[in-house]
């Protein structure tokens, strides 16, 4: 069963079998570029998979400035693209402005939130996946201090940080979690130099593992961690291969699967809200040949037990977005 069928039942089944090749789909990548090796690139991989498997083509644009958001939406809508898939929470407001003008066009916002008849909002349980990589970090640390470097300081990224800290403390109550955000504007997603500086500052405070949830900025975190001989944790895409043996694991956010299925549904894409969590494999953690020697069988067993408990409802990871608080971090 696909993610679309899981959340929308028969309507999604019809969409996926009927085909919707009457118009090319489009994807709008957020600031940071489609080859950020993280969030945007995961979306690109999903679009590429769709194109390769169907022989179809898609329209695309890499945003260079905030001003291009609404322009890109209107340009693709005027060109007849359907659906138009957008990456990042910052597309929410532009979609609210544009979608009413094109009622026959379907829009999707990944990580955003828009309540309109022709819009699908796709969200992920980042706190759940972050909890699992936090557990692994809490069991792996030798200094009892781990770090988190976020991109733009927004509730979404605080959700990553809070889930991570909860996982660390759950298995290592004496551990310290250091958390820093890169900035308060969209430029925070594309500043690997600042990511490097924050990582060095956390290392100076004793961190021997740093989790990056910062788009292209995170590449500076992973690079510096490798250079300084500590471990890092990747995000969104599997980033273990970037620095084999030095990336402890990656928190997977299956944006690629979401984009693939939205494009497969085409103009028949359902609207409303689709939430992807551990139970739907929408989030998780990466194990492969690049980190197999770093993560012990006991660590995997503990993470898998927690995953099962979360899915069963026996373990609840606090979601920062519910009340703007985190029980184990002070923002």
HELIX and SHEET records of a PDB file:
HELIX    1   1 UNK A    3  UNK A    8  1                                   6    
HELIX    2   2 UNK A   10  UNK A   18  1                                   9    
HELIX    3   3 UNK A   39  UNK A   54  1                                  16    
HELIX    4   4 UNK A   68  UNK A   78  1                                  11    
HELIX    5   5 UNK A   91  UNK A   98  1                                   8    
HELIX    6   6 UNK A   99  UNK A  101  5                                   3    
HELIX    7   7 UNK A  126  UNK A  140  1                                  15    
HELIX    8   8 UNK A  155  UNK A  171  1                                  17    
HELIX    9   9 UNK A  186  UNK A  190  5                                   5    
HELIX   10  10 UNK A  192  UNK A  204  1                                  13    
HELIX   11  11 UNK A  217  UNK A  228  1                                  12    
HELIX   12  12 UNK A  240  UNK A  243  5                                   4    
HELIX   13  13 UNK A  255  UNK A  265  1                                  11    
HELIX   14  14 UNK A  266  UNK A  268  5                                   3    
HELIX   15  15 UNK A  278  UNK A  280  5                                   3    
HELIX   16  16 UNK A  297  UNK A  312  1                                  16    
HELIX   17  17 UNK A  320  UNK A  323  1                                   4    
SHEET    1   A 6 UNK A  58  UNK A  62  0                                        
SHEET    2   A 6 UNK A  25  UNK A  29  1                                        
SHEET    3   A 6 UNK A  84  UNK A  87  1                                        
SHEET    4   A 6 UNK A 107  UNK A 110  1                                        
SHEET    5   A 6 UNK A 119  UNK A 124  1                                        
SHEET    6   A 6 UNK A 272  UNK A 276  1                                        
SHEET    1   B 6 UNK A 176  UNK A 183  0                                        
SHEET    2   B 6 UNK A 145  UNK A 152  1                                        
SHEET    3   B 6 UNK A 209  UNK A 213  1                                        
SHEET    4   B 6 UNK A 231  UNK A 236  1                                        
SHEET    5   B 6 UNK A 247  UNK A 253  1                                        
SHEET    6   B 6 UNK A 283  UNK A 285 -1                                        
END                                                                             
